[in-house]
């Protein structure tokens, strides 16, 4: 992998938020700058929208964008410094906006997504409840246990999620990342009296091993789960000898899939008619390139 070309690509093409994240990891940038840029995507109700997740341009607060904000704060170790932002998130999640009170889950896709440029999977169909397993419910519940109130309510959700994880061998990569984040949030706060964290970690590892595509020729070309989807400078505690072998395989193919301009590309389409897809792709590419740099240097 040509790391200098990748860095140059990020510096020339990233949105201010992704540039702040890049600077934090590679140029001695500050957490406060990351928080400052992330705040531009936060609504008055405390939730996040405005295209933070570049495939969904809905300005309204939605659970996925709010979860993405939590991931950003976690990976830059900024949760404790972002007190006002964190309390805004708590306030928003407490409101149960975009929450199914019967199924006790936050929605993956919300109705208002359809009114703004978006990828097809963010469109809540008339015959759908808008829920996608425990993505992002489990990590939002863990966040509320760590930073919010009414903890018993969220503890019950976490327990249900853990039972689901134990009972299902096949869990998607995106959903697994929510379980990984929930584990790390609880571990960091030393909250080990709700679920058995050692058992949770062990099961997550087995699910990761199942989820990672074993055909490296598909990495970066098809929409498959690769090691770099999980291990871009975070979650290293989940790496086993078996996963390490898969990591080494992906590292060996990164130079092949790196583009001439130094960046990496996305492996999906929106499958909608919105011309804004090309702009979203331009936003995604620096983010993915940062993740590949962190993965390669890990």
C-alpha contacts under 8 A as a table, 3 or more apart, distances in Angstrom:
res1	aa1	res2	aa2	distance
1	X	251	X	7.88
1	X	254	X	5.60
1	X	255	X	4.17
1	X	256	X	7.96
1	X	258	X	7.14
1	X	296	X	7.88
2	X	5	X	5.60
2	X	6	X	6.34
2	X	255	X	6.75
2	X	262	X	7.10
3	X	6	X	4.94
3	X	7	X	6.14
3	X	293	X	6.78
4	X	7	X	5.11
4	X	8	X	6.20
5	X	8	X	5.06
5	X	9	X	6.16
5	X	261	X	7.28
5	X	262	X	4.62
5	X	263	X	7.52
6	X	9	X	5.09
6	X	10	X	6.40
6	X	261	X	7.90
6	X	262	X	4.45
6	X	263	X	5.23
6	X	289	X	6.58
6	X	290	X	7.99
6	X	293	X	7.44
7	X	10	X	5.17
7	X	11	X	6.22
7	X	262	X	7.75
7	X	290	X	7.77
7	X	293	X	7.98
8	X	11	X	5.11
8	X	12	X	6.20
8	X	262	X	7.37
9	X	12	X	5.30
9	X	13	X	6.02
9	X	14	X	7.98
9	X	261	X	6.66
9	X	262	X	5.64
9	X	263	X	5.65
9	X	286	X	7.12
10	X	13	X	5.26
10	X	14	X	5.23
10	X	19	X	7.07
10	X	22	X	7.71
10	X	263	X	7.29
10	X	286	X	4.98
10	X	287	X	7.88
10	X	289	X	6.97
10	X	290	X	7.12
11	X	14	X	6.13
11	X	19	X	6.56
13	X	282	X	7.57
13	X	283	X	7.81
13	X	286	X	6.43
14	X	17	X	7.72
14	X	18	X	5.66
14	X	19	X	5.44
14	X	283	X	6.55
14	X	286	X	5.20
14	X	287	X	7.29
15	X	18	X	5.39
15	X	19	X	6.03
15	X	283	X	6.56
16	X	19	X	4.95
16	X	20	X	6.09
16	X	37	X	6.57
17	X	20	X	5.12
17	X	21	X	6.36
17	X	34	X	6.33
17	X	37	X	5.02
17	X	38	X	6.17
18	X	21	X	4.93
18	X	22	X	6.07
18	X	286	X	7.21
18	X	287	X	6.15
19	X	22	X	4.92
19	X	23	X	6.04
20	X	23	X	5.02
20	X	24	X	6.11
20	X	29	X	6.85
20	X	30	X	7.79
20	X	33	X	6.11
20	X	34	X	5.22
20	X	37	X	7.39
21	X	24	X	5.06
21	X	25	X	6.48
21	X	29	X	7.84
21	X	34	X	6.03
21	X	76	X	7.33
22	X	25	X	5.36
22	X	26	X	5.91
22	X	27	X	7.31
22	X	29	X	7.93
22	X	290	X	6.47
23	X	26	X	5.19
23	X	27	X	4.48
23	X	28	X	6.06
23	X	29	X	4.54
23	X	30	X	7.60
24	X	27	X	6.04
24	X	28	X	5.36
24	X	29	X	3.90
24	X	30	X	5.52
24	X	31	X	6.73
24	X	34	X	7.75
24	X	76	X	7.37
25	X	28	X	6.61
25	X	29	X	7.09
26	X	29	X	7.54
29	X	33	X	7.39
30	X	33	X	5.45
30	X	34	X	6.86
31	X	34	X	5.08
31	X	35	X	6.25
31	X	76	X	6.62
31	X	77	X	7.59
31	X	78	X	5.85
31	X	81	X	7.85
32	X	35	X	5.02
32	X	36	X	6.04
32	X	78	X	7.89
32	X	81	X	7.69
33	X	36	X	4.94
33	X	37	X	6.24
34	X	37	X	5.32
34	X	38	X	6.02
34	X	76	X	7.95
35	X	38	X	5.02
35	X	39	X	5.99
35	X	73	X	7.59
35	X	78	X	7.51
35	X	82	X	6.63
36	X	39	X	5.31
36	X	40	X	7.16
37	X	40	X	5.63
37	X	41	X	7.85
38	X	41	X	5.75
38	X	42	X	7.19
38	X	69	X	7.21
39	X	42	X	5.15
39	X	85	X	7.27
41	X	48	X	5.57
41	X	49	X	5.77
41	X	50	X	5.61
41	X	51	X	7.65
41	X	52	X	6.28
42	X	46	X	6.07
42	X	47	X	5.70
42	X	48	X	4.42
42	X	49	X	6.60
42	X	61	X	7.79
43	X	46	X	5.36
43	X	47	X	5.55
43	X	48	X	5.79
43	X	49	X	7.20
43	X	60	X	7.46
43	X	61	X	6.60
44	X	47	X	7.48
45	X	61	X	7.73
45	X	88	X	6.99
45	X	91	X	7.31
45	X	92	X	5.68
46	X	61	X	7.91
46	X	85	X	7.33
46	X	87	X	7.72
46	X	88	X	3.99
46	X	89	X	4.81
46	X	90	X	7.47
46	X	91	X	6.23
46	X	92	X	4.95
47	X	61	X	4.75
47	X	62	X	6.70
47	X	63	X	7.68
47	X	65	X	7.86
47	X	66	X	5.57
47	X	88	X	7.02
47	X	89	X	5.57
47	X	92	X	5.45
47	X	93	X	7.60
48	X	52	X	7.37
48	X	59	X	7.95
48	X	60	X	7.17
48	X	61	X	4.63
48	X	62	X	6.26
48	X	63	X	7.77
48	X	65	X	5.33
48	X	66	X	4.74
48	X	69	X	7.15
49	X	52	X	5.81
49	X	53	X	7.64
49	X	57	X	7.39
49	X	58	X	6.05
49	X	59	X	4.72
49	X	60	X	5.22
49	X	61	X	4.73
49	X	62	X	6.13
49	X	65	X	5.56
49	X	66	X	7.25
50	X	56	X	7.99
50	X	57	X	5.61
50	X	58	X	5.63
50	X	59	X	3.81
50	X	60	X	6.78
51	X	54	X	4.85
51	X	55	X	6.99
51	X	56	X	5.44
51	X	57	X	4.14
51	X	58	X	6.25
51	X	59	X	6.70
51	X	65	X	7.89
52	X	56	X	7.77
52	X	57	X	7.75
52	X	65	X	6.03
52	X	68	X	7.60
52	X	69	X	7.90
53	X	56	X	5.80
53	X	57	X	7.59
53	X	64	X	7.71
53	X	65	X	5.75
53	X	68	X	7.13
54	X	57	X	6.57
54	X	280	X	5.32
54	X	281	X	7.87
54	X	283	X	6.61
54	X	284	X	6.59
55	X	117	X	7.83
55	X	118	X	5.36
55	X	119	X	5.51
55	X	270	X	7.57
55	X	277	X	7.51
55	X	280	X	6.11
56	X	113	X	7.05
56	X	116	X	7.51
56	X	117	X	6.38
56	X	118	X	4.43
56	X	119	X	6.52
56	X	122	X	6.78
57	X	113	X	7.64
57	X	116	X	5.77
57	X	117	X	5.44
57	X	118	X	6.03
58	X	61	X	7.85
58	X	112	X	7.11
58	X	113	X	5.45
58	X	115	X	7.45
58	X	116	X	5.39
58	X	117	X	7.26
58	X	118	X	7.76
60	X	112	X	7.72
61	X	65	X	7.23
61	X	66	X	7.19
62	X	65	X	5.66
62	X	66	X	6.23
62	X	98	X	6.95
62	X	109	X	7.88
62	X	110	X	7.10
63	X	66	X	5.03
63	X	67	X	6.01
63	X	98	X	7.04
63	X	106	X	6.52
63	X	107	X	6.52
63	X	108	X	6.69
63	X	136	X	6.89
64	X	67	X	5.04
64	X	68	X	6.11
64	X	108	X	6.30
64	X	109	X	7.92
64	X	136	X	6.29
65	X	68	X	4.85
65	X	69	X	6.26
66	X	69	X	5.09
66	X	70	X	6.49
66	X	89	X	7.35
67	X	70	X	5.05
67	X	71	X	6.29
67	X	136	X	6.55
67	X	139	X	7.34
67	X	140	X	6.57
68	X	71	X	5.00
68	X	72	X	6.27
69	X	72	X	5.04
69	X	73	X	6.33
70	X	73	X	5.11
70	X	74	X	6.07
70	X	79	X	7.84
71	X	74	X	5.01
71	X	75	X	6.04
71	X	181	X	7.43
72	X	75	X	5.39
72	X	76	X	6.27
73	X	76	X	5.42
73	X	77	X	5.98
73	X	78	X	4.82
73	X	79	X	5.20
73	X	82	X	7.84
74	X	77	X	4.95
74	X	78	X	6.14
74	X	79	X	5.95
75	X	78	X	7.69
75	X	233	X	7.88
75	X	234	X	6.48
77	X	80	X	7.65
78	X	81	X	5.20
78	X	82	X	6.06
79	X	82	X	5.29
79	X	83	X	7.20
79	X	86	X	7.07
80	X	83	X	6.17
82	X	85	X	5.33
82	X	86	X	5.89
83	X	86	X	5.12
83	X	87	X	6.16
84	X	87	X	5.21
84	X	88	X	6.25
85	X	88	X	5.03
85	X	89	X	6.39
86	X	89	X	5.07
86	X	90	X	6.27
86	X	147	X	7.70
87	X	90	X	4.88
87	X	91	X	6.11
87	X	147	X	7.82
87	X	148	X	7.93
88	X	91	X	5.05
88	X	92	X	6.21
89	X	92	X	5.05
89	X	93	X	6.11
90	X	93	X	5.24
90	X	94	X	5.94
90	X	144	X	6.58
90	X	147	X	7.04
90	X	148	X	5.62
91	X	94	X	5.15
91	X	95	X	6.42
92	X	95	X	5.29
92	X	96	X	7.25
92	X	97	X	7.12
93	X	96	X	5.49
93	X	97	X	6.80
93	X	140	X	7.88
93	X	144	X	7.82
94	X	97	X	7.98
94	X	148	X	7.99
96	X	99	X	5.05
98	X	106	X	5.93
98	X	107	X	5.66
98	X	110	X	6.86
99	X	104	X	7.03
99	X	105	X	5.78
99	X	106	X	4.24
99	X	107	X	5.89
100	X	103	X	5.54
100	X	104	X	5.45
100	X	105	X	5.33
100	X	106	X	6.02
100	X	107	X	6.95
101	X	104	X	4.98
101	X	105	X	7.14
104	X	157	X	6.87
105	X	131	X	7.27
105	X	134	X	7.15
105	X	137	X	5.54
105	X	157	X	7.88
106	X	131	X	7.04
106	X	136	X	6.83
106	X	137	X	5.30
107	X	110	X	6.42
107	X	129	X	7.80
107	X	130	X	5.30
107	X	131	X	4.83
107	X	132	X	7.35
107	X	136	X	7.81
107	X	137	X	7.87
108	X	122	X	7.58
108	X	130	X	5.52
108	X	131	X	5.04
108	X	132	X	5.68
108	X	135	X	6.65
108	X	136	X	6.83
109	X	113	X	7.16
109	X	121	X	7.75
109	X	122	X	5.14
109	X	123	X	6.20
109	X	124	X	5.38
109	X	130	X	4.92
109	X	131	X	6.92
110	X	113	X	5.79
110	X	122	X	7.53
110	X	123	X	7.26
110	X	124	X	5.78
110	X	130	X	6.40
111	X	114	X	6.32
111	X	123	X	7.28
111	X	124	X	5.66
112	X	115	X	5.53
112	X	116	X	7.55
113	X	116	X	5.73
113	X	117	X	7.72
113	X	118	X	6.94
113	X	122	X	6.50
113	X	123	X	6.01
113	X	124	X	7.47
114	X	117	X	7.39
114	X	118	X	7.27
114	X	122	X	7.85
114	X	123	X	5.63
114	X	124	X	7.40
117	X	274	X	6.01
117	X	276	X	6.61
117	X	277	X	7.96
118	X	122	X	6.35
118	X	123	X	7.43
118	X	270	X	7.01
118	X	272	X	7.59
118	X	274	X	7.40
118	X	277	X	7.85
119	X	122	X	5.73
119	X	123	X	7.32
119	X	269	X	7.50
119	X	270	X	4.06
119	X	271	X	6.46
119	X	272	X	6.34
119	X	277	X	7.94
120	X	123	X	5.47
120	X	270	X	5.71
120	X	271	X	5.76
120	X	272	X	5.96
121	X	124	X	7.77
124	X	128	X	6.40
124	X	129	X	7.57
124	X	130	X	5.54
125	X	128	X	5.14
125	X	129	X	7.94
125	X	130	X	7.52
128	X	131	X	7.69
131	X	134	X	7.91
131	X	135	X	7.88
132	X	135	X	5.73
133	X	175	X	7.35
134	X	137	X	4.80
134	X	138	X	5.45
134	X	161	X	6.55
134	X	175	X	6.44
134	X	178	X	7.68
135	X	138	X	6.64
135	X	139	X	7.74
135	X	174	X	7.14
135	X	175	X	4.93
135	X	178	X	6.14
136	X	139	X	5.82
136	X	140	X	6.26
136	X	175	X	7.14
136	X	178	X	5.97
137	X	140	X	5.21
137	X	141	X	5.99
137	X	178	X	7.84
138	X	141	X	5.18
138	X	142	X	6.21
138	X	157	X	7.20
138	X	158	X	5.95
138	X	161	X	6.21
138	X	178	X	6.22
138	X	179	X	6.25
138	X	182	X	6.39
139	X	142	X	5.00
139	X	143	X	6.06
139	X	178	X	5.08
139	X	179	X	6.30
139	X	181	X	5.94
139	X	182	X	4.48
140	X	143	X	4.98
140	X	144	X	6.28
140	X	182	X	7.73
141	X	144	X	5.12
141	X	145	X	6.27
141	X	154	X	5.12
141	X	155	X	7.32
141	X	157	X	6.65
141	X	158	X	6.35
141	X	182	X	7.87
142	X	145	X	5.02
142	X	146	X	6.27
142	X	154	X	7.17
142	X	155	X	7.78
142	X	158	X	6.82
142	X	182	X	5.15
142	X	183	X	7.87
142	X	185	X	6.71
142	X	186	X	6.68
143	X	146	X	5.13
143	X	147	X	5.97
143	X	148	X	7.33
143	X	182	X	7.10
143	X	185	X	6.75
144	X	147	X	5.10
144	X	148	X	4.34
144	X	149	X	6.72
144	X	151	X	7.04
144	X	154	X	6.78
145	X	148	X	5.80
145	X	149	X	6.95
145	X	151	X	5.23
145	X	154	X	6.23
145	X	155	X	6.84
146	X	185	X	7.10
146	X	186	X	6.81
146	X	189	X	6.71
148	X	151	X	7.07
150	X	153	X	5.82
150	X	154	X	7.15
151	X	154	X	5.29
151	X	155	X	5.95
152	X	155	X	4.89
152	X	156	X	6.24
153	X	156	X	5.49
153	X	157	X	6.75
154	X	157	X	4.99
154	X	158	X	6.21
155	X	158	X	5.00
155	X	159	X	6.20
155	X	194	X	6.61
156	X	159	X	5.12
156	X	160	X	6.29
157	X	160	X	5.14
157	X	161	X	6.21
158	X	161	X	5.01
158	X	162	X	6.18
158	X	194	X	7.96
158	X	195	X	7.92
159	X	162	X	5.08
159	X	163	X	6.31
159	X	194	X	7.19
159	X	195	X	6.56
160	X	163	X	5.17
160	X	164	X	6.28
161	X	164	X	5.01
161	X	165	X	6.22
162	X	165	X	4.98
162	X	166	X	6.27
162	X	195	X	7.50
162	X	200	X	7.20
163	X	166	X	5.11
163	X	167	X	6.21
164	X	167	X	5.18
164	X	168	X	6.15
165	X	168	X	5.48
165	X	169	X	7.58
165	X	171	X	7.66
165	X	203	X	7.47
165	X	204	X	7.77
166	X	169	X	7.46
166	X	203	X	6.81
168	X	171	X	6.64
169	X	207	X	6.31
169	X	210	X	7.68
170	X	207	X	6.71
170	X	210	X	6.93
170	X	211	X	6.99
171	X	175	X	6.56
171	X	176	X	6.43
171	X	207	X	6.48
171	X	211	X	6.86
172	X	175	X	5.27
172	X	176	X	6.12
172	X	211	X	6.44
173	X	176	X	4.99
173	X	177	X	6.27
173	X	208	X	7.36
173	X	211	X	6.16
173	X	212	X	7.72
173	X	225	X	6.09
173	X	229	X	7.70
174	X	177	X	5.26
174	X	178	X	6.84
175	X	178	X	5.25
175	X	179	X	6.68
176	X	179	X	4.98
176	X	180	X	6.14
176	X	204	X	7.15
176	X	207	X	7.62
176	X	208	X	7.20
177	X	180	X	4.92
177	X	181	X	6.11
177	X	230	X	6.82
178	X	181	X	5.12
178	X	182	X	6.14
179	X	182	X	5.05
179	X	183	X	6.16
179	X	204	X	7.35
180	X	183	X	5.15
180	X	184	X	6.25
180	X	201	X	8.00
180	X	204	X	7.19
180	X	235	X	7.19
181	X	184	X	5.11
181	X	185	X	6.10
182	X	185	X	5.20
182	X	186	X	6.24
183	X	186	X	5.29
183	X	187	X	6.02
183	X	197	X	7.00
183	X	200	X	7.51
183	X	201	X	7.23
184	X	187	X	4.98
184	X	188	X	5.94
184	X	235	X	7.82
185	X	188	X	5.25
185	X	189	X	6.40
186	X	189	X	5.23
186	X	190	X	5.94
186	X	191	X	5.08
186	X	192	X	7.08
187	X	190	X	4.78
187	X	191	X	6.13
187	X	192	X	7.22
187	X	197	X	7.58
188	X	191	X	7.80
191	X	194	X	7.26
192	X	195	X	6.33
192	X	196	X	6.38
192	X	197	X	6.10
193	X	196	X	7.13
195	X	200	X	7.42
196	X	199	X	5.36
196	X	200	X	6.09
197	X	200	X	4.83
197	X	201	X	6.01
198	X	201	X	5.19
198	X	202	X	6.24
199	X	202	X	5.07
199	X	203	X	6.22
200	X	203	X	5.27
200	X	204	X	6.13
201	X	204	X	5.09
201	X	205	X	6.20
201	X	238	X	7.25
202	X	205	X	5.23
202	X	206	X	6.52
203	X	206	X	5.15
203	X	207	X	6.26
204	X	207	X	5.05
204	X	208	X	6.11
204	X	238	X	7.89
205	X	208	X	5.05
205	X	209	X	6.26
205	X	238	X	5.86
205	X	239	X	7.61
205	X	240	X	7.83
206	X	209	X	5.14
206	X	210	X	6.37
207	X	210	X	5.02
207	X	211	X	6.07
208	X	211	X	4.95
208	X	212	X	6.15
209	X	212	X	5.74
209	X	242	X	7.68
209	X	243	X	6.57
211	X	225	X	6.50
212	X	224	X	7.75
212	X	225	X	5.05
212	X	226	X	5.37
212	X	227	X	6.37
213	X	216	X	7.21
213	X	224	X	6.21
213	X	225	X	5.53
213	X	226	X	5.95
214	X	246	X	7.60
215	X	218	X	5.88
215	X	219	X	7.53
216	X	219	X	5.25
216	X	249	X	7.01
216	X	250	X	6.43
216	X	253	X	7.51
217	X	221	X	7.69
218	X	221	X	5.22
218	X	222	X	5.29
218	X	223	X	7.90
218	X	224	X	6.98
219	X	222	X	6.36
219	X	223	X	7.81
219	X	224	X	6.74
219	X	225	X	7.87
219	X	226	X	6.33
219	X	250	X	7.41
220	X	223	X	7.38
220	X	257	X	6.40
220	X	265	X	7.30
220	X	266	X	7.04
220	X	267	X	5.89
221	X	257	X	7.86
221	X	267	X	5.47
222	X	267	X	5.46
222	X	268	X	7.40
223	X	267	X	5.45
223	X	268	X	6.23
225	X	229	X	6.50
226	X	229	X	5.49
226	X	230	X	7.68
226	X	250	X	7.52
227	X	230	X	5.68
227	X	231	X	6.21
227	X	243	X	7.65
227	X	246	X	6.72
227	X	247	X	5.62
227	X	250	X	7.10
228	X	231	X	5.07
228	X	232	X	5.82
228	X	247	X	7.43
228	X	250	X	7.78
228	X	291	X	7.22
228	X	292	X	6.64
228	X	295	X	5.82
229	X	232	X	7.14
230	X	234	X	7.62
230	X	235	X	7.06
231	X	234	X	5.60
231	X	235	X	5.95
231	X	236	X	6.36
231	X	295	X	5.97
231	X	298	X	7.99
232	X	235	X	7.95
232	X	291	X	5.16
232	X	292	X	6.75
232	X	293	X	7.73
232	X	294	X	4.87
232	X	295	X	4.21
232	X	296	X	7.97
232	X	298	X	7.13
233	X	236	X	7.15
233	X	291	X	7.87
233	X	294	X	5.27
233	X	295	X	6.04
233	X	298	X	5.87
235	X	238	X	5.89
235	X	239	X	7.74
236	X	239	X	5.46
239	X	242	X	7.95
239	X	243	X	5.66
239	X	244	X	6.27
240	X	243	X	5.08
240	X	244	X	5.96
241	X	244	X	4.93
241	X	245	X	6.45
242	X	245	X	5.39
242	X	246	X	6.85
243	X	246	X	5.11
243	X	247	X	6.21
244	X	247	X	4.91
244	X	248	X	6.23
245	X	248	X	5.18
245	X	249	X	6.38
246	X	249	X	5.04
246	X	250	X	6.34
247	X	250	X	5.23
247	X	251	X	6.20
248	X	251	X	5.11
248	X	252	X	6.32
249	X	252	X	5.24
249	X	253	X	6.84
250	X	253	X	5.31
250	X	254	X	6.39
251	X	254	X	5.34
251	X	296	X	6.23
252	X	255	X	7.21
253	X	256	X	5.30
253	X	257	X	6.69
254	X	257	X	5.36
254	X	258	X	6.02
255	X	258	X	5.09
257	X	264	X	7.08
258	X	262	X	6.21
258	X	263	X	6.01
258	X	264	X	5.18
258	X	265	X	7.81
259	X	262	X	5.36
259	X	263	X	5.51
259	X	264	X	5.83
259	X	265	X	7.42
260	X	263	X	7.44
263	X	285	X	6.60
263	X	286	X	6.78
263	X	289	X	5.61
264	X	285	X	5.83
264	X	286	X	7.50
264	X	288	X	6.42
264	X	289	X	5.29
264	X	292	X	7.96
265	X	281	X	7.79
265	X	284	X	7.81
265	X	285	X	5.30
265	X	288	X	7.29
265	X	289	X	7.92
266	X	281	X	6.95
266	X	284	X	7.06
266	X	285	X	6.50
266	X	288	X	7.57
269	X	277	X	7.75
270	X	277	X	6.60
274	X	277	X	6.10
275	X	278	X	6.44
276	X	279	X	5.25
276	X	280	X	6.31
277	X	280	X	4.96
277	X	281	X	6.10
278	X	281	X	5.02
278	X	282	X	6.36
279	X	282	X	5.03
279	X	283	X	6.41
280	X	283	X	5.03
280	X	284	X	6.11
281	X	284	X	4.96
281	X	285	X	6.10
282	X	285	X	5.52
282	X	286	X	7.41
283	X	286	X	6.36
283	X	287	X	7.10
284	X	287	X	5.24
284	X	288	X	6.17
285	X	288	X	5.19
285	X	289	X	6.02
286	X	289	X	4.87
286	X	290	X	6.11
287	X	290	X	5.21
287	X	291	X	6.40
288	X	291	X	5.03
288	X	292	X	6.18
289	X	292	X	4.99
289	X	293	X	6.19
290	X	293	X	5.08
290	X	294	X	6.24
291	X	294	X	5.10
291	X	295	X	5.99
292	X	295	X	4.92
292	X	296	X	5.93
293	X	296	X	5.12
293	X	297	X	6.09
294	X	297	X	5.22
294	X	298	X	5.87
295	X	298	X	5.10
